[in-house]
Amino acid sequence: MRPRFVIVPAVPTDKRSPVRGVHCAVEAIFIGFDLYDTVEKLRLAPTFNRRADAEAECLRRNQTGIG
């Protein structure tokens, strides 16, 4: 059985907005890691800056069944 909570990369935010009609790559800012609830199918707040912190919270939630 797969765990209820898993770690996913946080949704990046755009560093700059693309200009209409101009084709250029948009640079993204990495903002960390989120927890994803596989039962409710949603990302949970807060975002963790370090993967180790996200792993610890994910393990805690999976062991205790916190939803």
N, C-alpha and C positions, 0 to 999 in steps of 0.2 A: 504494500500500500504506500502510495506517495505521501510525503508530508503535506500538511495543510498550508504551512507558510514557507515560502521560498524567497531567495534574494534575487532581485533584478536590478539592472542598472537604472539609475534615476533618469527621468525624462530630461534630456538636455534642453537648455534654453538657448535661443539664438543670441549671438554676440552682437549682430547687427541685422537689420531688416533688409531683405533683398529689394532692389529697386525694380519696379515694373519695367519689363522690356530689356533688362540687363541680365545676361546669363553669367552668373558667377557663383562660386561655391560659398555657401554660408558657413562660417565658422561657428562651432558649437562649444559651449562651456560645459565641462564635465562637472556635475554637481553631487555625485556620490551614489548611494545605493538605497533602494526602497525595499520594503517587504511586500510580497504579493500574496493575497489570500486566495488559494486555489478553489475554495468552496464558494466564497462570495464573489469571486472573479473581479477583485479590485485591488488597487494599490493602497497601501496604508501610509499615513503620515506618522511619524516624521521621516525625513530623509537623513540617512547616516553618512557622514563624511568618510569614515573608514569602513572597509569591508569587515574587519574584525568586530567592530561594534554591531554591524548589521547581523553577522553570524551569531553573535552572542544573544541578541534579542530574538532572532529566528529560532534558535535552539530552545530558549526559555519558553516562547509561545507554543512551540510544538510539544514540549514536554508537559506543560501545564494545561494545554487545551484552551488557552485564552483565545477568544474570538473577537 
